[in-house]
Amino acid sequence: MPAFTLYGARGSTNTDRVRLTLAEGGFTDYELVLLNLQKGEQKSEENVKRHPWGKIPAVTFPDGFSLYESRAICNYLAKRYSFPLLPSDSDIEAVALFDQAQSAEMLYFAEPAGKIAFERFAKKFMGLPADETVVSNALRSVEMFFDVAERLLQDGDYMAGKNFTLADIYYIPLIQRLFACGYGDIILGRKAVTAWWDRCINRPAIQKMLAADAEAGAAARK
């Protein structure tokens, strides 16, 4: 029996946030159950028991414990299985910097980047036109965010300081989506941000997972 079950969806940035955490932790003893979002399986009675808002991801354990929301899941798994992706509790300054970086990602980056991903990526598969006003406003916010990040990354290799943490993993899926939507220059046009992105995306565990996903995607399109 696997240690737990992860319920998610193919192409879901929130699911990939958890999968990247597991990849970095070298943890494979889990079952991945993919829900079909187009069929509305995330809104099923069974999934609403796991996630009250009818979304993904969620994890369930054999002892009955369950958890939803990707960042909460990542943090819990890192602590439960001792992944080296969190600062030591004894270093209260490092913990504070991690909390700060985590808040900045969620409040100032993920919200506008998520809007771009939905308008430019998700709506394409739904056969709906993008709302250009929403895209324009969100792009402006993301540009402003990375202007600040460019300055901050002059003084540290990663978002929470000198070490790679969950705070960096959280960015990866949505930045990949920005590249897929044609907005890679937001990253590549900033020297310190580009260097940070290269350090993150070229980590062996992350490269291995992304390569496997690309291979699976190519096979599915045949």
C-alpha positions in Angstrom: 0.0 0.0 0.0 1.4 3.4 -0.9 2.1 5.9 1.8 -0.7 8.2 0.5 -2.8 9.1 -2.5 -2.4 12.4 -4.3 -5.5 13.5 -6.2 -4.8 16.0 -9.0 -5.0 16.6 -12.7 -2.7 16.5 -15.7 -1.6 20.0 -16.6 -2.6 21.4 -13.3 -0.1 23.9 -11.9 -1.3 23.3 -8.4 -0.8 19.5 -8.8 2.6 20.0 -10.3 3.6 22.1 -7.3 3.1 19.1 -5.1 4.7 16.7 -7.6 7.8 18.9 -7.8 8.1 18.9 -4.1 7.9 15.1 -4.0 10.4 14.8 -6.9 12.9 17.1 -5.0 12.4 15.0 -1.9 13.1 11.8 -3.9 9.8 10.4 -2.7 7.9 7.9 -4.9 5.9 5.8 -2.5 2.5 7.4 -3.4 -0.4 6.9 -5.7 -1.3 9.6 -8.2 -5.0 9.7 -9.2 -5.7 12.0 -12.1 -9.2 13.6 -12.2 -10.7 14.8 -15.5 -11.4 18.5 -14.9 -13.2 18.8 -18.3 -15.7 16.2 -17.1 -16.1 18.0 -13.8 -14.8 15.1 -11.7 -13.3 17.6 -9.2 -16.9 18.6 -8.3 -18.0 15.0 -7.6 -19.4 14.2 -4.2 -16.4 12.0 -3.5 -13.9 14.7 -4.3 -15.8 17.4 -2.4 -15.3 15.2 0.7 -11.5 15.6 0.1 -11.6 19.2 -1.0 -14.7 21.2 0.2 -14.4 23.7 -2.7 -14.3 20.9 -5.3 -10.8 21.6 -6.5 -7.5 19.8 -6.7 -5.0 18.8 -5.4 -5.8 16.8 -2.2 -4.0 14.0 -0.4 -5.4 11.2 1.7 -3.5 8.9 4.0 -4.5 5.3 5.1 -5.0 6.5 8.7 -7.8 8.8 7.5 -5.9 12.1 7.5 -6.4 14.3 4.5 -5.3 17.7 3.4 -6.0 20.1 0.5 -4.4 23.2 -1.0 -1.1 22.7 -2.7 1.1 24.9 -0.5 -0.2 23.3 2.7 0.3 19.9 1.2 3.9 20.7 0.1 4.8 22.1 3.5 3.2 19.1 5.3 5.0 16.5 3.2 8.3 18.3 3.5 8.0 18.2 7.3 6.5 14.6 7.5 9.2 13.1 5.3 12.1 15.4 6.2 12.7 16.9 2.7 15.5 19.4 2.8 13.2 22.2 1.5 12.4 24.1 4.7 14.6 26.1 7.0 15.4 24.6 10.4 12.8 25.5 13.1 15.7 26.6 15.3 16.7 29.3 12.9 13.9 31.7 13.5 15.3 34.4 11.1 15.5 31.8 8.3 11.9 30.7 9.1 10.7 34.3 9.0 12.4 34.9 5.6 10.8 31.7 4.3 7.4 32.8 5.5 8.0 36.2 3.9 9.0 34.7 0.6 6.1 32.4 0.6 3.6 35.2 1.2 5.1 37.3 -1.5 4.8 34.5 -4.0 1.2 33.8 -3.2 0.1 37.5 -3.0 2.1 39.3 -5.6 2.9 36.6 -8.2 0.6 33.7 -8.2 -2.6 35.7 -8.3 -1.8 37.7 -11.5 0.2 34.9 -13.1 -2.8 32.6 -12.5 -5.0 35.0 -14.3 -2.7 35.0 -17.3 -2.6 31.2 -17.3 -6.4 30.9 -17.2 -7.0 33.5 -19.9 -4.3 32.5 -22.3 -4.0 28.8 -21.6 -7.1 27.3 -20.0 -9.6 29.3 -22.0 -7.9 28.1 -25.2 -8.8 24.5 -24.4 -12.3 25.6 -23.3 -12.9 27.2 -26.7 -13.3 30.7 -25.1 -11.6 34.0 -26.0 -9.2 35.5 -23.6 -10.2 38.7 -21.8 -7.5 41.1 -23.0 -8.1 43.6 -20.3 -7.5 41.0 -17.6 -4.4 39.8 -19.4 -3.0 43.3 -19.7 -3.6 44.2 -16.1 -2.2 40.9 -14.9 0.9 41.2 -17.1 1.6 44.6 -15.6 1.4 43.2 -12.1 3.8 40.3 -13.0 6.2 42.7 -14.6 6.2 44.8 -11.5 6.7 41.8 -9.3 9.8 40.7 -11.2 11.2 44.2 -11.2 11.3 43.9 -7.4 12.5 40.3 -7.5 15.4 41.4 -9.8 16.6 43.7 -7.0 16.1 41.2 -4.2 17.9 38.4 -6.1 21.0 40.6 -6.3 21.6 39.7 -2.6 20.6 36.0 -2.6 20.5 32.9 -4.8 17.0 32.0 -3.9 13.7 33.6 -3.0 14.1 32.9 0.8 17.9 33.5 0.9 20.9 31.3 0.2 19.1 27.9 0.0 16.6 26.4 -2.4 13.3 25.9 -0.6 9.6 25.3 -1.2 9.3 29.0 -1.8 11.2 28.5 -5.1 9.3 25.4 -6.1 6.0 27.3 -5.7 7.0 29.5 -8.7 8.0 26.8 -11.2 4.6 25.6 -12.6 3.2 29.1 -13.2 6.5 30.4 -14.7 6.4 27.4 -17.1 2.9 28.4 -18.0 4.1 32.0 -18.7 6.7 30.5 -21.1 4.0 28.4 -22.7 1.9 31.5 -23.2 4.7 33.4 -24.9 5.8 35.5 -22.0 9.2 34.1 -21.3 10.8 37.5 -21.7 9.4 38.4 -18.3 12.0 36.0 -16.9 14.7 36.1 -19.5 14.8 39.9 -19.7 16.1 40.2 -16.1 19.6 39.0 -15.4 19.3 38.1 -11.7 15.8 36.5 -12.2 17.2 34.5 -15.2 20.1 33.2 -13.1 17.7 32.2 -10.3 15.4 30.5 -12.8 18.3 28.6 -14.3 19.4 27.4 -10.8 15.8 26.2 -10.1 14.8 24.6 -13.4 18.1 22.8 -13.9 18.1 20.9 -10.7 18.4 17.1 -11.5 15.2 16.0 -9.9 13.2 18.7 -11.5 14.7 18.1 -14.9 13.9 14.4 -14.6 10.3 15.0 -13.7 9.8 17.6 -16.5 11.4 15.3 -19.1 9.1 12.4 -18.0 6.1 14.7 -18.3 7.1 15.9 -21.8 7.5 12.3 -22.9 4.1 11.3 -21.5 2.6 14.4 -23.1 4.1 13.5 -26.5 2.8 9.9 -26.2 -0.7 11.1 -25.3 -0.8 13.2 -28.5 0.0 10.3 -30.8 
